[in-house]
Amino acid sequence: MGEEAKRYAVVTGANKGLGYGICKKLAARGVTVVLTARDEKRGLGAVEKLKQFGVSSDSLVFHQLDVTDPSSIASLTHFITTTFGKLDILV
């Protein structure tokens, strides 16, 4: 059988709580996850914590995002377009 197409997800506010848990589950299922948070330090801390739980570095990346700031949204959009070329899941 052929290979499955790679899937890409963005999870907003993912440095804690439900978003954090969703990142963990999606990455465990082979989805490449962009973990976003307003606070860069907290977001990067969440990525490191997930890696300690065995989430692959290839499955998880951080990008700063403030959903109330149009320039922050534009930056994330540009990152997704140039890095992955598509987005399959938005949480």
PyMOL Python script that loads the backbone (N, CA, C, O; Angstrom):
from pymol import cmd

cmd.read_pdbstr("""\
ATOM      1  N   MET A   1       0.837  -1.180   0.000  1.00  0.00           N
ATOM      2  CA  MET A   1       0.000   0.000   0.000  1.00  0.00           C
ATOM      3  C   MET A   1       0.883   1.245   0.000  1.00  0.00           C
ATOM      4  O   MET A   1       2.042   1.199   0.412  1.00  0.00           O
ATOM      5  N   GLY A   2       0.318   2.360  -0.469  1.00  0.00           N
ATOM      6  CA  GLY A   2       1.061   3.618  -0.529  1.00  0.00           C
ATOM      7  C   GLY A   2       1.160   4.277   0.831  1.00  0.00           C
ATOM      8  O   GLY A   2       0.443   3.938   1.773  1.00  0.00           O
ATOM      9  N   GLU A   3       2.066   5.222   0.900  1.00  0.00           N
ATOM     10  CA  GLU A   3       2.243   5.972   2.131  1.00  0.00           C
ATOM     11  C   GLU A   3       1.098   6.949   2.324  1.00  0.00           C
ATOM     12  O   GLU A   3       0.563   7.495   1.359  1.00  0.00           O
ATOM     13  N   GLU A   4       0.725   7.165   3.577  1.00  0.00           N
ATOM     14  CA  GLU A   4      -0.285   8.166   3.887  1.00  0.00           C
ATOM     15  C   GLU A   4       0.343   9.545   3.756  1.00  0.00           C
ATOM     16  O   GLU A   4       1.520   9.730   4.062  1.00  0.00           O
ATOM     17  N   ALA A   5      -0.448  10.513   3.299  1.00  0.00           N
ATOM     18  CA  ALA A   5       0.031  11.886   3.201  1.00  0.00           C
ATOM     19  C   ALA A   5       0.257  12.438   4.606  1.00  0.00           C
ATOM     20  O   ALA A   5      -0.515  12.162   5.524  1.00  0.00           O
ATOM     21  N   LYS A   6       1.307  13.210   4.758  1.00  0.00           N
ATOM     22  CA  LYS A   6       1.615  13.833   6.043  1.00  0.00           C
ATOM     23  C   LYS A   6       0.538  14.864   6.370  1.00  0.00           C
ATOM     24  O   LYS A   6       0.097  15.610   5.496  1.00  0.00           O
ATOM     25  N   ARG A   7       0.122  14.899   7.627  1.00  0.00           N
ATOM     26  CA  ARG A   7      -0.889  15.853   8.073  1.00  0.00           C
ATOM     27  C   ARG A   7      -0.250  16.876   9.002  1.00  0.00           C
ATOM     28  O   ARG A   7       0.692  16.573   9.734  1.00  0.00           O
ATOM     29  N   TYR A   8      -0.784  18.097   8.958  1.00  0.00           N
ATOM     30  CA  TYR A   8      -0.250  19.209   9.735  1.00  0.00           C
ATOM     31  C   TYR A   8      -1.371  19.873  10.526  1.00  0.00           C
ATOM     32  O   TYR A   8      -2.473  20.069  10.014  1.00  0.00           O
ATOM     33  N   ALA A   9      -1.077  20.219  11.785  1.00  0.00           N
ATOM     34  CA  ALA A   9      -2.070  20.828  12.664  1.00  0.00           C
ATOM     35  C   ALA A   9      -1.501  22.057  13.351  1.00  0.00           C
ATOM     36  O   ALA A   9      -0.299  22.144  13.605  1.00  0.00           O
ATOM     37  N   VAL A  10      -2.373  22.997  13.646  1.00  0.00           N
ATOM     38  CA  VAL A  10      -2.046  24.138  14.499  1.00  0.00           C
ATOM     39  C   VAL A  10      -2.973  24.058  15.697  1.00  0.00           C
ATOM     40  O   VAL A  10      -4.188  23.923  15.551  1.00  0.00           O
ATOM     41  N   VAL A  11      -2.387  24.144  16.885  1.00  0.00           N
ATOM     42  CA  VAL A  11      -3.177  24.159  18.115  1.00  0.00           C
ATOM     43  C   VAL A  11      -2.887  25.479  18.820  1.00  0.00           C
ATOM     44  O   VAL A  11      -1.756  25.742  19.228  1.00  0.00           O
ATOM     45  N   THR A  12      -3.917  26.301  18.959  1.00  0.00           N
ATOM     46  CA  THR A  12      -3.742  27.608  19.596  1.00  0.00           C
ATOM     47  C   THR A  12      -3.841  27.472  21.110  1.00  0.00           C
ATOM     48  O   THR A  12      -4.548  26.606  21.625  1.00  0.00           O
ATOM     49  N   GLY A  13      -3.126  28.332  21.805  1.00  0.00           N
ATOM     50  CA  GLY A  13      -3.146  28.312  23.263  1.00  0.00           C
ATOM     51  C   GLY A  13      -2.740  26.976  23.828  1.00  0.00           C
ATOM     52  O   GLY A  13      -3.359  26.474  24.767  1.00  0.00           O
ATOM     53  N   ALA A  14      -1.701  26.398  23.260  1.00  0.00           N
ATOM     54  CA  ALA A  14      -1.357  25.005  23.554  1.00  0.00           C
ATOM     55  C   ALA A  14      -0.279  24.826  24.611  1.00  0.00           C
ATOM     56  O   ALA A  14       0.242  23.723  24.775  1.00  0.00           O
ATOM     57  N   ASN A  15       0.059  25.870  25.319  1.00  0.00           N
ATOM     58  CA  ASN A  15       1.101  25.717  26.327  1.00  0.00           C
ATOM     59  C   ASN A  15       0.590  25.101  27.626  1.00  0.00           C
ATOM     60  O   ASN A  15       1.379  24.824  28.529  1.00  0.00           O
ATOM     61  N   LYS A  16      -0.723  24.884  27.728  1.00  0.00           N
ATOM     62  CA  LYS A  16      -1.276  24.268  28.945  1.00  0.00           C
ATOM     63  C   LYS A  16      -2.663  23.713  28.660  1.00  0.00           C
ATOM     64  O   LYS A  16      -3.244  23.958  27.603  1.00  0.00           O
ATOM     65  N   GLY A  17      -3.169  22.975  29.603  1.00  0.00           N
ATOM     66  CA  GLY A  17      -4.547  22.511  29.565  1.00  0.00           C
ATOM     67  C   GLY A  17      -4.922  21.651  28.375  1.00  0.00           C
ATOM     68  O   GLY A  17      -4.152  20.799  27.933  1.00  0.00           O
ATOM     69  N   LEU A  18      -6.112  21.891  27.869  1.00  0.00           N
ATOM     70  CA  LEU A  18      -6.676  21.102  26.786  1.00  0.00           C
ATOM     71  C   LEU A  18      -5.817  21.171  25.521  1.00  0.00           C
ATOM     72  O   LEU A  18      -5.588  20.154  24.867  1.00  0.00           O
ATOM     73  N   GLY A  19      -5.347  22.362  25.181  1.00  0.00           N
ATOM     74  CA  GLY A  19      -4.510  22.514  23.991  1.00  0.00           C
ATOM     75  C   GLY A  19      -3.236  21.697  24.080  1.00  0.00           C
ATOM     76  O   GLY A  19      -2.808  21.092  23.097  1.00  0.00           O
ATOM     77  N   TYR A  20      -2.637  21.681  25.247  1.00  0.00           N
ATOM     78  CA  TYR A  20      -1.433  20.897  25.487  1.00  0.00           C
ATOM     79  C   TYR A  20      -1.708  19.407  25.278  1.00  0.00           C
ATOM     80  O   TYR A  20      -0.937  18.704  24.624  1.00  0.00           O
ATOM     81  N   GLY A  21      -2.814  18.944  25.844  1.00  0.00           N
ATOM     82  CA  GLY A  21      -3.190  17.537  25.700  1.00  0.00           C
ATOM     83  C   GLY A  21      -3.490  17.161  24.261  1.00  0.00           C
ATOM     84  O   GLY A  21      -3.157  16.060  23.822  1.00  0.00           O
ATOM     85  N   ILE A  22      -4.119  18.071  23.522  1.00  0.00           N
ATOM     86  CA  ILE A  22      -4.405  17.815  22.111  1.00  0.00           C
ATOM     87  C   ILE A  22      -3.109  17.696  21.317  1.00  0.00           C
ATOM     88  O   ILE A  22      -2.988  16.831  20.449  1.00  0.00           O
ATOM     89  N   CYS A  23      -2.149  18.556  21.608  1.00  0.00           N
ATOM     90  CA  CYS A  23      -0.836  18.467  20.933  1.00  0.00           C
ATOM     91  C   CYS A  23      -0.217  17.090  21.160  1.00  0.00           C
ATOM     92  O   CYS A  23       0.287  16.461  20.230  1.00  0.00           O
ATOM     93  N   LYS A  24      -0.262  16.642  22.387  1.00  0.00           N
ATOM     94  CA  LYS A  24       0.324  15.346  22.747  1.00  0.00           C
ATOM     95  C   LYS A  24      -0.346  14.213  21.961  1.00  0.00           C
ATOM     96  O   LYS A  24       0.336  13.340  21.425  1.00  0.00           O
ATOM     97  N   LYS A  25      -1.670  14.228  21.896  1.00  0.00           N
ATOM     98  CA  LYS A  25      -2.410  13.167  21.192  1.00  0.00           C
ATOM     99  C   LYS A  25      -2.172  13.204  19.687  1.00  0.00           C
ATOM    100  O   LYS A  25      -1.944  12.164  19.070  1.00  0.00           O
ATOM    101  N   LEU A  26      -2.222  14.396  19.093  1.00  0.00           N
ATOM    102  CA  LEU A  26      -2.013  14.503  17.650  1.00  0.00           C
ATOM    103  C   LEU A  26      -0.606  14.065  17.255  1.00  0.00           C
ATOM    104  O   LEU A  26      -0.433  13.321  16.290  1.00  0.00           O
ATOM    105  N   ALA A  27       0.391  14.520  17.995  1.00  0.00           N
ATOM    106  CA  ALA A  27       1.779  14.153  17.693  1.00  0.00           C
ATOM    107  C   ALA A  27       1.978  12.647  17.824  1.00  0.00           C
ATOM    108  O   ALA A  27       2.712  12.050  17.036  1.00  0.00           O
ATOM    109  N   ALA A  28       1.333  12.029  18.808  1.00  0.00           N
ATOM    110  CA  ALA A  28       1.440  10.584  18.998  1.00  0.00           C
ATOM    111  C   ALA A  28       0.830   9.818  17.831  1.00  0.00           C
ATOM    112  O   ALA A  28       1.163   8.655  17.605  1.00  0.00           O
ATOM    113  N   ARG A  29      -0.059  10.466  17.093  1.00  0.00           N
ATOM    114  CA  ARG A  29      -0.703   9.841  15.933  1.00  0.00           C
ATOM    115  C   ARG A  29      -0.017  10.193  14.615  1.00  0.00           C
ATOM    116  O   ARG A  29      -0.548   9.928  13.537  1.00  0.00           O
ATOM    117  N   GLY A  30       1.176  10.794  14.717  1.00  0.00           N
ATOM    118  CA  GLY A  30       1.962  11.064  13.521  1.00  0.00           C
ATOM    119  C   GLY A  30       1.672  12.378  12.828  1.00  0.00           C
ATOM    120  O   GLY A  30       2.183  12.633  11.737  1.00  0.00           O
ATOM    121  N   VAL A  31       0.858  13.214  13.450  1.00  0.00           N
ATOM    122  CA  VAL A  31       0.566  14.527  12.873  1.00  0.00           C
ATOM    123  C   VAL A  31       1.678  15.490  13.284  1.00  0.00           C
ATOM    124  O   VAL A  31       2.104  15.484  14.439  1.00  0.00           O
ATOM    125  N   THR A  32       2.146  16.309  12.358  1.00  0.00           N
ATOM    126  CA  THR A  32       3.095  17.363  12.698  1.00  0.00           C
ATOM    127  C   THR A  32       2.291  18.510  13.290  1.00  0.00           C
ATOM    128  O   THR A  32       1.383  19.038  12.648  1.00  0.00           O
ATOM    129  N   VAL A  33       2.631  18.896  14.527  1.00  0.00           N
ATOM    130  CA  VAL A  33       1.847  19.872  15.272  1.00  0.00           C
ATOM    131  C   VAL A  33       2.636  21.162  15.472  1.00  0.00           C
ATOM    132  O   VAL A  33       3.793  21.146  15.893  1.00  0.00           O
ATOM    133  N   VAL A  34       1.982  22.279  15.160  1.00  0.00           N
ATOM    134  CA  VAL A  34       2.529  23.594  15.479  1.00  0.00           C
ATOM    135  C   VAL A  34       1.845  24.036  16.764  1.00  0.00           C
ATOM    136  O   VAL A  34       0.672  24.410  16.757  1.00  0.00           O
ATOM    137  N   LEU A  35       2.582  23.989  17.860  1.00  0.00           N
ATOM    138  CA  LEU A  35       2.086  24.401  19.171  1.00  0.00           C
ATOM    139  C   LEU A  35       2.218  25.916  19.229  1.00  0.00           C
ATOM    140  O   LEU A  35       3.314  26.447  19.045  1.00  0.00           O
ATOM    141  N   THR A  36       1.121  26.617  19.482  1.00  0.00           N
ATOM    142  CA  THR A  36       1.176  28.075  19.550  1.00  0.00           C
ATOM    143  C   THR A  36       0.788  28.563  20.932  1.00  0.00           C
ATOM    144  O   THR A  36       0.002  27.938  21.644  1.00  0.00           O
ATOM    145  N   ALA A  37       1.369  29.706  21.288  1.00  0.00           N
ATOM    146  CA  ALA A  37       1.064  30.369  22.551  1.00  0.00           C
ATOM    147  C   ALA A  37       1.413  31.845  22.408  1.00  0.00           C
ATOM    148  O   ALA A  37       2.263  32.213  21.597  1.00  0.00           O
ATOM    149  N   ARG A  38       0.763  32.676  23.187  1.00  0.00           N
ATOM    150  CA  ARG A  38       1.097  34.113  23.167  1.00  0.00           C
ATOM    151  C   ARG A  38       2.474  34.355  23.748  1.00  0.00           C
ATOM    152  O   ARG A  38       3.239  35.174  23.240  1.00  0.00           O
ATOM    153  N   ASP A  39       2.784  33.638  24.815  1.00  0.00           N
ATOM    154  CA  ASP A  39       4.046  33.817  25.518  1.00  0.00           C
ATOM    155  C   ASP A  39       5.078  32.815  24.988  1.00  0.00           C
ATOM    156  O   ASP A  39       4.915  31.605  25.145  1.00  0.00           O
ATOM    157  N   GLU A  40       6.124  33.323  24.367  1.00  0.00           N
ATOM    158  CA  GLU A  40       7.134  32.458  23.749  1.00  0.00           C
ATOM    159  C   GLU A  40       7.808  31.538  24.767  1.00  0.00           C
ATOM    160  O   GLU A  40       8.017  30.357  24.492  1.00  0.00           O
ATOM    161  N   LYS A  41       8.147  32.070  25.933  1.00  0.00           N
ATOM    162  CA  LYS A  41       8.821  31.268  26.959  1.00  0.00           C
ATOM    163  C   LYS A  41       7.949  30.082  27.396  1.00  0.00           C
ATOM    164  O   LYS A  41       8.439  28.960  27.520  1.00  0.00           O
ATOM    165  N   ARG A  42       6.677  30.334  27.625  1.00  0.00           N
ATOM    166  CA  ARG A  42       5.762  29.264  28.037  1.00  0.00           C
ATOM    167  C   ARG A  42       5.546  28.250  26.910  1.00  0.00           C
ATOM    168  O   ARG A  42       5.468  27.046  27.154  1.00  0.00           O
ATOM    169  N   GLY A  43       5.450  28.743  25.693  1.00  0.00           N
ATOM    170  CA  GLY A  43       5.270  27.859  24.548  1.00  0.00           C
ATOM    171  C   GLY A  43       6.463  26.945  24.341  1.00  0.00           C
ATOM    172  O   GLY A  43       6.305  25.741  24.134  1.00  0.00           O
ATOM    173  N   LEU A  44       7.656  27.519  24.397  1.00  0.00           N
ATOM    174  CA  LEU A  44       8.860  26.706  24.242  1.00  0.00           C
ATOM    175  C   LEU A  44       9.008  25.715  25.406  1.00  0.00           C
ATOM    176  O   LEU A  44       9.486  24.595  25.223  1.00  0.00           O
ATOM    177  N   GLY A  45       8.593  26.144  26.600  1.00  0.00           N
ATOM    178  CA  GLY A  45       8.612  25.242  27.751  1.00  0.00           C
ATOM    179  C   GLY A  45       7.684  24.055  27.555  1.00  0.00           C
ATOM    180  O   GLY A  45       8.019  22.930  27.927  1.00  0.00           O
ATOM    181  N   ALA A  46       6.515  24.306  26.969  1.00  0.00           N
ATOM    182  CA  ALA A  46       5.555  23.225  26.696  1.00  0.00           C
ATOM    183  C   ALA A  46       6.128  22.252  25.671  1.00  0.00           C
ATOM    184  O   ALA A  46       5.965  21.040  25.811  1.00  0.00           O
ATOM    185  N   VAL A  47       6.798  22.770  24.645  1.00  0.00           N
ATOM    186  CA  VAL A  47       7.428  21.903  23.639  1.00  0.00           C
ATOM    187  C   VAL A  47       8.472  21.012  24.298  1.00  0.00           C
ATOM    188  O   VAL A  47       8.512  19.808  24.045  1.00  0.00           O
ATOM    189  N   GLU A  48       9.313  21.596  25.140  1.00  0.00           N
ATOM    190  CA  GLU A  48      10.355  20.809  25.814  1.00  0.00           C
ATOM    191  C   GLU A  48       9.744  19.747  26.733  1.00  0.00           C
ATOM    192  O   GLU A  48      10.237  18.621  26.801  1.00  0.00           O
ATOM    193  N   LYS A  49       8.686  20.107  27.426  1.00  0.00           N
ATOM    194  CA  LYS A  49       8.015  19.152  28.308  1.00  0.00           C
ATOM    195  C   LYS A  49       7.441  17.979  27.511  1.00  0.00           C
ATOM    196  O   LYS A  49       7.550  16.829  27.935  1.00  0.00           O
ATOM    197  N   LEU A  50       6.831  18.268  26.355  1.00  0.00           N
ATOM    198  CA  LEU A  50       6.292  17.201  25.511  1.00  0.00           C
ATOM    199  C   LEU A  50       7.405  16.302  24.982  1.00  0.00           C
ATOM    200  O   LEU A  50       7.230  15.088  24.884  1.00  0.00           O
ATOM    201  N   LYS A  51       8.530  16.884  24.647  1.00  0.00           N
ATOM    202  CA  LYS A  51       9.663  16.085  24.167  1.00  0.00           C
ATOM    203  C   LYS A  51      10.161  15.147  25.266  1.00  0.00           C
ATOM    204  O   LYS A  51      10.592  14.031  24.977  1.00  0.00           O
ATOM    205  N   GLN A  52      10.105  15.589  26.520  1.00  0.00           N
ATOM    206  CA  GLN A  52      10.496  14.741  27.647  1.00  0.00           C
ATOM    207  C   GLN A  52       9.544  13.561  27.802  1.00  0.00           C
ATOM    208  O   GLN A  52       9.924  12.517  28.333  1.00  0.00           O
ATOM    209  N   PHE A  53       8.312  13.726  27.341  1.00  0.00           N
ATOM    210  CA  PHE A  53       7.329  12.641  27.372  1.00  0.00           C
ATOM    211  C   PHE A  53       7.430  11.738  26.161  1.00  0.00           C
ATOM    212  O   PHE A  53       6.611  10.835  25.987  1.00  0.00           O
ATOM    213  N   GLY A  54       8.432  11.972  25.320  1.00  0.00           N
ATOM    214  CA  GLY A  54       8.667  11.096  24.189  1.00  0.00           C
ATOM    215  C   GLY A  54       8.112  11.569  22.856  1.00  0.00           C
ATOM    216  O   GLY A  54       8.188  10.837  21.870  1.00  0.00           O
ATOM    217  N   VAL A  55       7.557  12.770  22.800  1.00  0.00           N
ATOM    218  CA  VAL A  55       7.079  13.302  21.530  1.00  0.00           C
ATOM    219  C   VAL A  55       8.292  13.644  20.674  1.00  0.00           C
ATOM    220  O   VAL A  55       9.211  14.321  21.135  1.00  0.00           O
ATOM    221  N   SER A  56       8.292  13.184  19.447  1.00  0.00           N
ATOM    222  CA  SER A  56       9.411  13.387  18.537  1.00  0.00           C
ATOM    223  C   SER A  56       9.591  14.857  18.176  1.00  0.00           C
ATOM    224  O   SER A  56       8.613  15.588  18.015  1.00  0.00           O
ATOM    225  N   SER A  57      10.844  15.286  18.052  1.00  0.00           N
ATOM    226  CA  SER A  57      11.151  16.648  17.627  1.00  0.00           C
ATOM    227  C   SER A  57      10.610  16.928  16.230  1.00  0.00           C
ATOM    228  O   SER A  57      10.301  18.074  15.902  1.00  0.00           O
ATOM    229  N   ASP A  58      10.495  15.886  15.404  1.00  0.00           N
ATOM    230  CA  ASP A  58       9.977  16.037  14.046  1.00  0.00           C
ATOM    231  C   ASP A  58       8.468  16.267  14.038  1.00  0.00           C
ATOM    232  O   ASP A  58       7.919  16.740  13.043  1.00  0.00           O
ATOM    233  N   SER A  59       7.803  15.938  15.130  1.00  0.00           N
ATOM    234  CA  SER A  59       6.341  16.025  15.188  1.00  0.00           C
ATOM    235  C   SER A  59       5.828  17.302  15.842  1.00  0.00           C
ATOM    236  O   SER A  59       4.620  17.530  15.891  1.00  0.00           O
ATOM    237  N   LEU A  60       6.736  18.134  16.344  1.00  0.00           N
ATOM    238  CA  LEU A  60       6.293  19.261  17.154  1.00  0.00           C
ATOM    239  C   LEU A  60       7.191  20.472  16.935  1.00  0.00           C
ATOM    240  O   LEU A  60       8.415  20.382  17.033  1.00  0.00           O
ATOM    241  N   VAL A  61       6.563  21.606  16.637  1.00  0.00           N
ATOM    242  CA  VAL A  61       7.289  22.873  16.525  1.00  0.00           C
ATOM    243  C   VAL A  61       6.493  23.954  17.243  1.00  0.00           C
ATOM    244  O   VAL A  61       5.279  23.840  17.412  1.00  0.00           O
ATOM    245  N   PHE A  62       7.186  24.993  17.657  1.00  0.00           N
ATOM    246  CA  PHE A  62       6.535  26.116  18.321  1.00  0.00           C
ATOM    247  C   PHE A  62       6.497  27.312  17.383  1.00  0.00           C
ATOM    248  O   PHE A  62       7.432  27.554  16.620  1.00  0.00           O
ATOM    249  N   HIS A  63       5.398  28.055  17.456  1.00  0.00           N
ATOM    250  CA  HIS A  63       5.321  29.357  16.797  1.00  0.00           C
ATOM    251  C   HIS A  63       4.495  30.269  17.679  1.00  0.00           C
ATOM    252  O   HIS A  63       3.411  29.894  18.127  1.00  0.00           O
ATOM    253  N   GLN A  64       5.002  31.467  17.930  1.00  0.00           N
ATOM    254  CA  GLN A  64       4.277  32.438  18.738  1.00  0.00           C
ATOM    255  C   GLN A  64       3.023  32.868  17.994  1.00  0.00           C
ATOM    256  O   GLN A  64       3.060  33.086  16.783  1.00  0.00           O
ATOM    257  N   LEU A  65       1.903  32.993  18.721  1.00  0.00           N
ATOM    258  CA  LEU A  65       0.660  33.449  18.126  1.00  0.00           C
ATOM    259  C   LEU A  65      -0.196  34.162  19.163  1.00  0.00           C
ATOM    260  O   LEU A  65      -0.484  33.627  20.234  1.00  0.00           O
ATOM    261  N   ASP A  66      -0.594  35.381  18.818  1.00  0.00           N
ATOM    262  CA  ASP A  66      -1.597  36.102  19.586  1.00  0.00           C
ATOM    263  C   ASP A  66      -2.782  36.276  18.637  1.00  0.00           C
ATOM    264  O   ASP A  66      -2.708  37.060  17.691  1.00  0.00           O
ATOM    265  N   VAL A  67      -3.865  35.556  18.881  1.00  0.00           N
ATOM    266  CA  VAL A  67      -5.001  35.548  17.954  1.00  0.00           C
ATOM    267  C   VAL A  67      -5.699  36.898  17.849  1.00  0.00           C
ATOM    268  O   VAL A  67      -6.536  37.079  16.965  1.00  0.00           O
ATOM    269  N   THR A  68      -5.381  37.854  18.723  1.00  0.00           N
ATOM    270  CA  THR A  68      -5.971  39.188  18.652  1.00  0.00           C
ATOM    271  C   THR A  68      -5.097  40.164  17.866  1.00  0.00           C
ATOM    272  O   THR A  68      -5.472  41.324  17.699  1.00  0.00           O
ATOM    273  N   ASP A  69      -3.941  39.713  17.382  1.00  0.00           N
ATOM    274  CA  ASP A  69      -2.988  40.571  16.677  1.00  0.00           C
ATOM    275  C   ASP A  69      -2.868  40.143  15.210  1.00  0.00           C
ATOM    276  O   ASP A  69      -2.318  39.080  14.921  1.00  0.00           O
ATOM    277  N   PRO A  70      -3.376  40.959  14.287  1.00  0.00           N
ATOM    278  CA  PRO A  70      -3.331  40.591  12.864  1.00  0.00           C
ATOM    279  C   PRO A  70      -1.928  40.287  12.338  1.00  0.00           C
ATOM    280  O   PRO A  70      -1.771  39.407  11.492  1.00  0.00           O
ATOM    281  N   SER A  71      -0.910  40.996  12.819  1.00  0.00           N
ATOM    282  CA  SER A  71       0.452  40.723  12.336  1.00  0.00           C
ATOM    283  C   SER A  71       0.961  39.377  12.842  1.00  0.00           C
ATOM    284  O   SER A  71       1.736  38.710  12.157  1.00  0.00           O
ATOM    285  N   SER A  72       0.536  38.980  14.020  1.00  0.00           N
ATOM    286  CA  SER A  72       0.913  37.675  14.558  1.00  0.00           C
ATOM    287  C   SER A  72       0.246  36.557  13.754  1.00  0.00           C
ATOM    288  O   SER A  72       0.864  35.529  13.476  1.00  0.00           O
ATOM    289  N   ILE A  73      -1.000  36.764  13.390  1.00  0.00           N
ATOM    290  CA  ILE A  73      -1.727  35.790  12.566  1.00  0.00           C
ATOM    291  C   ILE A  73      -1.075  35.680  11.190  1.00  0.00           C
ATOM    292  O   ILE A  73      -0.901  34.581  10.664  1.00  0.00           O
ATOM    293  N   ALA A  74      -0.717  36.826  10.614  1.00  0.00           N
ATOM    294  CA  ALA A  74      -0.057  36.837   9.304  1.00  0.00           C
ATOM    295  C   ALA A  74       1.282  36.112   9.358  1.00  0.00           C
ATOM    296  O   ALA A  74       1.642  35.403   8.419  1.00  0.00           O
ATOM    297  N   SER A  75       2.014  36.284  10.439  1.00  0.00           N
ATOM    298  CA  SER A  75       3.302  35.610  10.602  1.00  0.00           C
ATOM    299  C   SER A  75       3.129  34.090  10.641  1.00  0.00           C
ATOM    300  O   SER A  75       3.885  33.357  10.005  1.00  0.00           O
ATOM    301  N   LEU A  76       2.130  33.626  11.392  1.00  0.00           N
ATOM    302  CA  LEU A  76       1.863  32.188  11.459  1.00  0.00           C
ATOM    303  C   LEU A  76       1.427  31.651  10.094  1.00  0.00           C
ATOM    304  O   LEU A  76       1.860  30.576   9.679  1.00  0.00           O
ATOM    305  N   THR A  77       0.584  32.393   9.411  1.00  0.00           N
ATOM    306  CA  THR A  77       0.122  31.981   8.081  1.00  0.00           C
ATOM    307  C   THR A  77       1.309  31.833   7.123  1.00  0.00           C
ATOM    308  O   THR A  77       1.400  30.854   6.382  1.00  0.00           O
ATOM    309  N   HIS A  78       2.198  32.794   7.146  1.00  0.00           N
ATOM    310  CA  HIS A  78       3.389  32.736   6.292  1.00  0.00           C
ATOM    311  C   HIS A  78       4.252  31.528   6.656  1.00  0.00           C
ATOM    312  O   HIS A  78       4.742  30.826   5.772  1.00  0.00           O
ATOM    313  N   PHE A  79       4.437  31.286   7.947  1.00  0.00           N
ATOM    314  CA  PHE A  79       5.231  30.146   8.408  1.00  0.00           C
ATOM    315  C   PHE A  79       4.644  28.826   7.905  1.00  0.00           C
ATOM    316  O   PHE A  79       5.374  27.978   7.390  1.00  0.00           O
ATOM    317  N   ILE A  80       3.360  28.654   8.049  1.00  0.00           N
ATOM    318  CA  ILE A  80       2.700  27.413   7.622  1.00  0.00           C
ATOM    319  C   ILE A  80       2.820  27.239   6.106  1.00  0.00           C
ATOM    320  O   ILE A  80       3.150  26.157   5.621  1.00  0.00           O
ATOM    321  N   THR A  81       2.554  28.302   5.376  1.00  0.00           N
ATOM    322  CA  THR A  81       2.601  28.237   3.919  1.00  0.00           C
ATOM    323  C   THR A  81       3.996  27.886   3.413  1.00  0.00           C
ATOM    324  O   THR A  81       4.147  27.029   2.541  1.00  0.00           O
ATOM    325  N   THR A  82       5.010  28.544   3.956  1.00  0.00           N
ATOM    326  CA  THR A  82       6.370  28.311   3.464  1.00  0.00           C
ATOM    327  C   THR A  82       6.988  27.026   4.008  1.00  0.00           C
ATOM    328  O   THR A  82       7.830  26.424   3.342  1.00  0.00           O
ATOM    329  N   THR A  83       6.591  26.600   5.190  1.00  0.00           N
ATOM    330  CA  THR A  83       7.192  25.405   5.798  1.00  0.00           C
ATOM    331  C   THR A  83       6.492  24.126   5.379  1.00  0.00           C
ATOM    332  O   THR A  83       7.150  23.138   5.054  1.00  0.00           O
ATOM    333  N   PHE A  84       5.159  24.131   5.382  1.00  0.00           N
ATOM    334  CA  PHE A  84       4.396  22.910   5.120  1.00  0.00           C
ATOM    335  C   PHE A  84       3.597  22.948   3.809  1.00  0.00           C
ATOM    336  O   PHE A  84       3.352  21.908   3.199  1.00  0.00           O
ATOM    337  N   GLY A  85       3.200  24.133   3.388  1.00  0.00           N
ATOM    338  CA  GLY A  85       2.429  24.266   2.165  1.00  0.00           C
ATOM    339  C   GLY A  85       0.944  23.992   2.322  1.00  0.00           C
ATOM    340  O   GLY A  85       0.168  24.198   1.388  1.00  0.00           O
ATOM    341  N   LYS A  86       0.544  23.528   3.502  1.00  0.00           N
ATOM    342  CA  LYS A  86      -0.878  23.261   3.752  1.00  0.00           C
ATOM    343  C   LYS A  86      -1.117  23.134   5.240  1.00  0.00           C
ATOM    344  O   LYS A  86      -0.180  23.036   6.032  1.00  0.00           O
ATOM    345  N   LEU A  87      -2.387  23.138   5.607  1.00  0.00           N
ATOM    346  CA  LEU A  87      -2.802  22.926   6.985  1.00  0.00           C
ATOM    347  C   LEU A  87      -4.030  22.027   6.953  1.00  0.00           C
ATOM    348  O   LEU A  87      -4.985  22.297   6.224  1.00  0.00           O
ATOM    349  N   ASP A  88      -4.004  20.961   7.742  1.00  0.00           N
ATOM    350  CA  ASP A  88      -5.117  20.006   7.762  1.00  0.00           C
ATOM    351  C   ASP A  88      -6.032  20.157   8.958  1.00  0.00           C
ATOM    352  O   ASP A  88      -7.232  19.901   8.862  1.00  0.00           O
ATOM    353  N   ILE A  89      -5.472  20.574  10.093  1.00  0.00           N
ATOM    354  CA  ILE A  89      -6.243  20.616  11.337  1.00  0.00           C
ATOM    355  C   ILE A  89      -5.956  21.937  12.049  1.00  0.00           C
ATOM    356  O   ILE A  89      -4.798  22.332  12.193  1.00  0.00           O
ATOM    357  N   LEU A  90      -7.003  22.612  12.488  1.00  0.00           N
ATOM    358  CA  LEU A  90      -6.868  23.844  13.279  1.00  0.00           C
ATOM    359  C   LEU A  90      -7.691  23.674  14.545  1.00  0.00           C
ATOM    360  O   LEU A  90      -8.902  23.457  14.493  1.00  0.00           O
ATOM    361  N   VAL A  91      -7.015  23.775  15.683  1.00  0.00           N
ATOM    362  CA  VAL A  91      -7.683  23.629  16.977  1.00  0.00           C
ATOM    363  C   VAL A  91      -7.476  24.910  17.757  1.00  0.00           C
ATOM    364  O   VAL A  91      -7.949  25.028  18.887  1.00  0.00           O
TER     365      VAL A  91
END
""", "prot")
cmd.dss("prot")
cmd.show_as("cartoon", "prot")
cmd.util.cbc("prot")
cmd.orient("prot")
